[in-house]
Structure formats: C-alpha cells, structure tokens
C-alpha cells in the first residue's frame, strides 16, 4: 500500500507513526523511545485502535545497527591547495573564489559551490572569515575544498567536480594539491579514493538511504 498524509476529508484504516532512530548524535535511547511509545499508546487509546510495535529491545538494537552503518559512511572528504611559495592573502582567495562562481556563506567563514539548490562542497581558507578579517592584510597557509558525502547525490558526481575545481584553484593560486594527510594528491590516490567512494555510495543505496536523499539528510543531521 502507498502511505499518504492525513487529510480531514478522508477515512483511514491504519495510521503510521515514526521516530528517527539515529543521527550524528548517535542512536535513540530508551528514554526517548519510551516517551514516543507512550504518546503513540495514548493516540491508540483515543482512537480505540491497536498499537503494532516491535519489542523495545529490538528497536534499540536496530537503532544501534543503523548508527554503526551511518558511522561507516559518514565521510567528509577534503582536497587542500597549498602554496608552492609563500602565503596567500584573503583578497587573492576572495577574487579567485568569486571568479570561479563560489558563493560566500552568510557568516563569511566559507565559500560554497551550489548547484540545483544544493551545497555540493565548501571552500574554507584556513580559519579565515571573509566578512571580519582584513582581506588585504590577513594571510592563509591553505584552502580546502570539503565534501560532506552523505548530503550530495552520486548522480551529481561531487568528487569529480570538487577535484576539477581544486585543480583550477591550484593553477590560479600557484599552488598544488594535497590530501587530508598533507601528501601530494597523485593520480593513484585519486583512483583509490574514487573506488572507495563508489563502495560507500552503493552501500547507502542498498541500505535504502541513498546519498543526497531526504532520509540521508535526516540521518546525517
């Protein structure tokens, strides 16, 4: 059957209540679960209905399993551009980011690559704030492009887009690319990263929580 939202004009034989079992803070605990069940039971009593619910311990175990799975797929992948010589000032970074089409966040701490109303990845310049720092005087040692993998769909090819942007930034800034450990980002490493990401995307799809979906956004909140 296809579930639909409740409307006053229709009659229903079954109602579905739901609670999120996990997010980035961890799995649901017994206290929150018991509170949800109590409220569901009150509604059931008011409607003279039966409550169909798995045992509490099974729900808690499911929540822990979901949390374990989510942790394995919770990847924030960075590509960093560092100067070949000296440092960059923030004015230079700002000019390059604006020219590349990045959008500055409201708090000024990051630039964002936005497409289809989705932030695909972010550009962070050291610990800089582009609204508060003196752009002509403040120097930075690196810029990082950061992908929050669970929030962006596979179909958008976010890693490839981020890699292309990183190469353009490196060229414009006279820098070179390094990975999260500060090692040069060579072709062999890029191929390995792509393989790992393919596995993660596939695992999320099989789990029924594809990256970029509403379910993934809730789970990784």
N, C-alpha and C positions, 0 to 999 in steps of 0.2 A: 504494500500500500504506500501511497505518497502522503506524507505528513504535510499539513498546512497550518497556517496561523489561525488562531481562534477569531471568529467574527460573530457578532451578536445575532446575525440573521440565520445562522446555520445550527444544526444539531450535530452532536458528536457522540460516538460510542466509546472512544478512547482518547485520553489526553496523555501527552508525553511531557514529562518534566526532566530537566537536565541540569547537571552541575559540572563544571570543569574539574577534571581530576588532577591536572598538573599544569604548572607554568614554570618560568625560570626561577621562581622562589622555591620550587620543589613540589612533591606530591601532596594531595589533600590529606589532612589529618583526621583523626577520628572525631574530634570536637566539631569541626566544620561539617563533616559528613553527617554526624548525628543531628546537628541543627537543621540541615537540609531535609533529612528523613522525617524529622518531627513536623516540619512545615508541610511536607508532602502528605503526611498522615492526616494532618488537620484538614487539608483540602479534600482528601479522600473521604474523610468522615462527613464533611459538609455536603458532599455530592452523593453520599450513600454509595460509594464505589469501593473497589478492591485495589490495594496497592501491590503492584507486581515489582518486586525489588530483590536483587541478589543479596546474599548474606553480606553483612558489613565487612567481614574479613576478606571476602573475595574482591570486593570493591577496592579495599585498601591495597591488596596485592596487585590489582590491575593498575591502580594509580602509580604504584612503585615501578611496575614494569614500563608504563608509559614514560615516567620520568627518566628511567635508565636509558630508554631508547632516545628520548629527546636530547639527553646529555651527549650521546654519541654523535648526534647530527648537528649539535649546536656549534657551528663553525663560523668564526669571524676571521676572514682571510684578508691579510694585508699585503700590499706591494708598496715598498718605500723607495722614494727617489732621494738620493743624497748627492751633494755637490761633488764634482770632480776636483774642485779647488775652492777654498774659502767658504763663505756662508752666503745665504740669500737674505735680502731684506723683504719685509712683508709687502711692500709696494710692488716688488717684482712678482711675488707669488700671486697677489691680487690681480695684477694685469694679465698674467698668463691664465689664471683660472677663469676670469671673465671672458677672455678671448676664446677660451675652449668651450664656453657655454655652461659652466657650472653656476649654480645659484647659491648665494650666501644664505645660511640659516638665520633665523630671527635673532638668535643670541650672538651671532658673529663668530662662533667658535669653529665653524666648519663650512666648507662648500659642499654642495650636493649635486650629483648627476641625476637628474629627474627625467623620466620618460613615462608616458601613459599614467601620469599622476602617481608614480611610484618612485621613491628614492632608491636607485639601484645600488649606489655606493657613495661614500663620503670622501672628501679630501680634507685632511687635517694637517696643518702646518705646525709641527712641534706642539707647543702648548699655547699657541697664539690665539688672540681674539682680535678679529679684523675690525671690530667696532670700537674697541677700547684702547688697543695698542697704538703707538705712534708708528705708522706704517713705514715711514722713511728711515726711522732710527732702529726699529726692532729687527734683529737678525734671527734666523732659524737655521737649524742644522739639517732638517729633513722635511719632506712632505710625504704623507702616507695616504694611499687610497685604501679604503676599508669596506669590504663586502660583508654584510650580515646575511649569510647564505639562506637561512630558512625563510627569510622575508621576501625573497625575489625568485620568481619562477624560472625554471630551467629554460623555458622557451625564449626568455629574454637574453640568453647567453651572457649573463652578467660578468663572468670571469674574463671572457674574451674581450668584452667591451672595456673592462677595467684595465686589462693588460694593454690594449691599444691606447687608451688614454695615458697610461703610465709611460709608455714609450714616447708619446708626443710631448708629455711634460718633461721627460728627461732630455729630449732634444732641445726643447725651448729654454730649459734652465741650465743646460750644460751639466747634466747630472747622469747618474747611472742607477740601474735598478738593483735592489737587494731584497731578500726575503725577510721573514719575521726574525730570523736569527742573525741578520746582517751579512749573509753570504750573497755573492753575486747571483742574480737570478738568470741562470743559464737555461738553454733550451731543454736539456734533460730534466731539469727540475720542473719546468713548466709542463712538460708532458706527464710527469708523475703527478703533479697537482691536478691536472685535468682528469686523470684516471681516478683519483681519489674522490673528486667532486662528483663524477658520474655515479660512483657507487653510493654516495650519500643521497643524491637526488633520487636514484632508483629505490633505495631503501625507504625513503619518505613516501614515495608514491605507492609502494607495496603496502605500507602501513596505513594508507588511506589519508595521509596528511601531506600532500604534495607541497613543496616549497612555493611560497607566494600565495597560498590559499588562505581563506579566512580562518580555517582550522589551525594552520601553521602560525598565523599571526596571534591567535589566542594562546596557543601552546607556548610560544616564544615571547610572551609579553612579560 
